[in-house]
Amino acid sequence: MRIATTIFLTDETITPVRLAQELEQRGFAGLYLPEHTHIPVSRESPYPAGGPLPPEYGRTLDPFIALGQAAAVTERLTLGTGITLIAQRDPIDLAKQAATLDFLSGGRFTLGIGFGWNVEEAADHGVNWRSRRELARDRMALMRALWAEEPTAYDGEFSSVRASCAYPKPVQQPRERKGAPPLTGPRVLIGGGAGPKLFAHIAEYADGWLPIGGRGLTESVPALRAVWQEAGRGPEGPQVVPYSVIPSPGKLAHFGALDEGGIEEVVLQLPPADETEVLRTLDTYAQYL
């Protein structure tokens, strides 16, 4: 099982360069970074975990710039977003950023996407909350058109792009889909709670799922796999990557025994802290490598 990590990197935490170097030297598999562009102080949306919103949510570094620094000082460490708020981003710009990071890192990038929880943040980006899932789906389709080998036009419900010259191309190879064009671009994982809507999105246009915390996977992984098979997707998926996990030996053993062949990657949560505390946590997590 590959052991990756995630952290809210901010202007007050360990730097991306130091963290990436330490992760690779210690044998961790990857680094995923979340994002929030801003947190309106007039926020009415409740924090999903309950209680006050932790301050790091309003101080996050841009994940693509931070992961670019991490890519430059590592050779093997995989890099990902966990997650990119895709409805809040211009899809043409995001396609370029994701392709560039995948190209410069030699195919090490995973685009984790999600639909968000902060209504006020999304509204400042002009997002209609009720249609954000359909908007995300539309934007992924546009991005895949730009990642295609041949100039490909896209005309969707929310956005469009002319057939264009768009380089660099992502390094990762297209994945075949029965009865549909191949999935171009980097690996795409969707974050969110288990349910028919999310599973339908994953089976249609993604490579797998980022379930927060990893609870309830005994029931939900077979349900996702059934939707995946009904959609005609291949036997190699879906990839399920438990995310933001506080580890224990029993929990990781449970993940390893799940589904057909078990879970192959788990993302452990690091504290949004300075270098001393983060490295101390990595020392503790080393037992799971």
Secondary structure, DSSP 8 states (H G I E B T S, - for coil): -EEEEE---BTTS--HHHHHHHHHHHT--EEEE---S---TT--S--TTSSS--GGGGSB--HHHHHHHHHHT-SS-EEEES-EEGGGS-HHHHHHHHHHHHHHTTS-EEEEEE--S-HHHHHHTT--GGGHHHHHHHHHHHHHHHHSSS---EE-SS-EE-S----S--SS--EEETTEEEE-SSEEEEES--SHHHHHHHHHH-SEEE-BTTTTHHHHHHHHHHHHHHTT--TT--EE--BSB---HHHHHHHHHSTTT---EEEEE--S--HHHHHHHHHHHGGG-
